[in-house]
Amino acid sequence: MTELSLLDGFLLGVGGGSVAELHGLWQLRKTPKNDRPEWILSYFYWFITIVMVLLSGCVVWLYLKSGININYFMAVHLGIATPLIIGNLKKKEPDIG
């Protein structure tokens, strides 16, 4: 098996991150144009989306840079998981009572 280069890992992570981010848009594919949310045209939304996709590549790059040996599939998987994990970082307070 060929060793994954840092650039290949980064690009595969970006590809995986893109899949995760585009999934939300894919869910809107049958929504009529007039009923689509306004955030789709927001520069802020697209800026954050690009940052999240790049972070996905950076996470894979960090794994490889730290000496963790991962394959192509795992690189894409880490890319997909990164925006989902970051999106779930908001902690919920425990329900006591």
RABEL-V148078 format. One record per backbone hydrogen bond with DSSP energy under -0.5 kcal/mol. NH is the residue of the N-H (numbers start at 1). CO is the residue of the C=O. If there is no record, write none. Layout:
nh & co
NH & CO
NH & CO
This chain:
nh & co
9 & 5
10 & 6
11 & 7
12 & 8
13 & 9
14 & 10
15 & 11
16 & 12
17 & 13
18 & 14
19 & 15
20 & 16
21 & 17
22 & 18
23 & 19
24 & 20
24 & 21
25 & 21
26 & 22
27 & 23
28 & 25
29 & 26
31 & 28
35 & 32
36 & 32
36 & 33
40 & 37
41 & 38
42 & 39
46 & 42
47 & 43
48 & 44
49 & 45
50 & 46
51 & 47
52 & 48
53 & 49
54 & 50
55 & 51
56 & 52
57 & 53
58 & 54
59 & 55
60 & 56
61 & 57
62 & 58
63 & 59
64 & 60
65 & 61
66 & 62
67 & 64
68 & 63
69 & 67
70 & 68
75 & 71
76 & 72
77 & 73
78 & 74
79 & 75
80 & 76
81 & 77
82 & 78
83 & 79
84 & 80
85 & 81
86 & 82
87 & 83
88 & 84
88 & 85
89 & 86
96 & 94
97 & 95
